[in-house]
Amino acid sequence: MGNFNVIVKELNKKLNKTGDASEVNAIFSQPESRSNIASGEKLSVIFGKIQRFFEDIKTVAFTGKFSDLSDAPQAVNNLASDSETDFLAAIQGKILDAKLAELNGKYIFVEIPVTIPAHNAGYYGYAYDKHNHIPEGYTPELWCWQTGSLAASNGMQVSVTHITLNEYGLIIYAPIMTGIVRGAIKVLCKKA
């Protein structure tokens, strides 16, 4: 009977599937690398994997602070950086806005009406902007213009090919052999 009592006492220590495991001690070791838990694994293996996971989590996961990131991109507080990983500091937005406003004040597009008659000089006709449509204090940027709809008297559409400037004013060139081309172009002008 004595052995039976010992056996019953030991059986009572057994944890049932629906039993209370709050006082069970778990012995486990942390694995070398992180891997997911899987159904059917021993608790000692599962707890080791969980410990590895928490060990690998960085401080930022708990604080949410950008300053806790490792290898974080840096804020660049200038417009000269060529970094492909850093980001522009917010204050630079204000500086860019001020520079854009300054540029917008320095450059304007001026619309110039164009009437280009064919000349005997060959394939290109040209016209002078004799009416001086360029505002006082501005000079035309000869590399930048927008061609509007230029219609030749023969019904064809043509484009300005280039513009130059001499003592007579702005000279506008377009391909025309006969007749007249009429329309307008917009020339970028810079404030002196």
PyMOL commands that set and color helices and strands:
alter all, ss='L'
color gray80, all
select helices_A, chain A and resi 2-12+43-56+60-63+66-68+91-106
alter helices_A, ss='H'
color red, helices_A
select strands_A, chain A and resi 75-76+87-88+107-117+124-128+138-147+150-152+157-158+162-166+169-175+180-191
alter strands_A, ss='S'
color yellow, strands_A
deselect
rebuild
show_as cartoon
